[in-house]
Amino acid sequence: MEERKWKAIEPTEVKNTIELFDEGWMALAAGNEKKFNAMTVSWGQMGELWGKRIVTVYVRDSRYTKEFMDSNEHFTLSAFPVAYKKALGYIGSHSGRDGEKYTPVDLHPEFTALGNPTFKEACLCIECKTIYKYRINNVDDLDESIRKWYEDGDMHTVYVGEIVNVMER
Ligand SMILES: Cc1cc2nc3c(=O)[nH]c(=O)nc-3n(C[C@H](O)[C@H](O)[C@H](O)COP(=O)(O)O)c2cc1C
């Protein structure tokens, strides 16, 4: 595959961030060249917190990716051209626990200068350092309208990532 070069951009240059998550979907990945995992996410935000530019993502207990989020300092969010939506559907419905899930959908891992995973097919990569995480423990704290999301007890951990690099191509 032809090597396409990344270009660094500012976090503020990422436009339509609601659509980027909600409609475009992204691959959330953590790990290193030896061992990494990625899954699709559509819940997340980009903004400002504690005087930093941040991204927030939500990962359920059951996700294999969670182990990588917890054992690595960094994570990445990668966005893809629309043609890869089916591939994102696949890595968002198969677990890395059950085997390598990128080859079947023609996704090829690539690693940033910091050694974090993204994909050769990605057109945007947001690289973050986890600065805070908390598990949603108490369903009673949630508005009644959203308790339905946790009926099975598979809770989300919220990861707040300080944006350290944004790249596009
Ligand atoms: C469009 C889409 C959005 C998703 N968003 C999330 C999310 O925000 N958080 C989450 O925990 N799982 C989300 N998932 C589910 C995970 O991607 C899915 O369970 C995946 O197979 C987990 O893979 P893993 O076990 O290899 O980590 C989403 C799936 C799809 C298809």
The ligand as a Gaussian input file, in Angstrom:
#p B3LYP/6-31G(d) Opt

LIG

0 1
 C      -21.258000       2.253000      15.486000
 C      -20.749000       1.617000      16.759000
 C      -20.474000       2.419000      17.840000
 C      -20.012000       1.858000      19.048000
 N      -19.712000       2.689000      20.093000
 C      -19.245000       2.152000      21.255000
 C      -18.878000       3.021000      22.332000
 O      -18.915000       4.260000      22.246000
 N      -18.464000       2.412000      23.479000
 C      -18.389000       1.048000      23.622000
 O      -18.018000       0.548000      24.686000
 N      -18.699000       0.218000      22.588000
 C      -19.106000       0.747000      21.405000
 N      -19.386000      -0.084000      20.351000
 C      -19.241000      -1.532000      20.493000
 C      -17.802000      -2.033000      20.333000
 O      -17.151000      -1.424000      19.218000
 C      -17.851000      -3.574000      20.122000
 O      -18.414000      -4.176000      21.252000
 C      -16.509000      -4.186000      19.768000
 O      -16.756000      -5.446000      19.192000
 C      -15.573000      -4.326000      20.956000
 O      -14.400000      -4.913000      20.514000
 P      -13.249000      -5.433000      21.486000
 O      -13.848000      -6.493000      22.397000
 O      -12.209000      -5.985000      20.549000
 O      -12.784000      -4.255000      22.254000
 C      -19.833000       0.460000      19.137000
 C      -20.102000      -0.359000      18.032000
 C      -20.550000       0.210000      16.835000
 C      -20.801000      -0.663000      15.644000

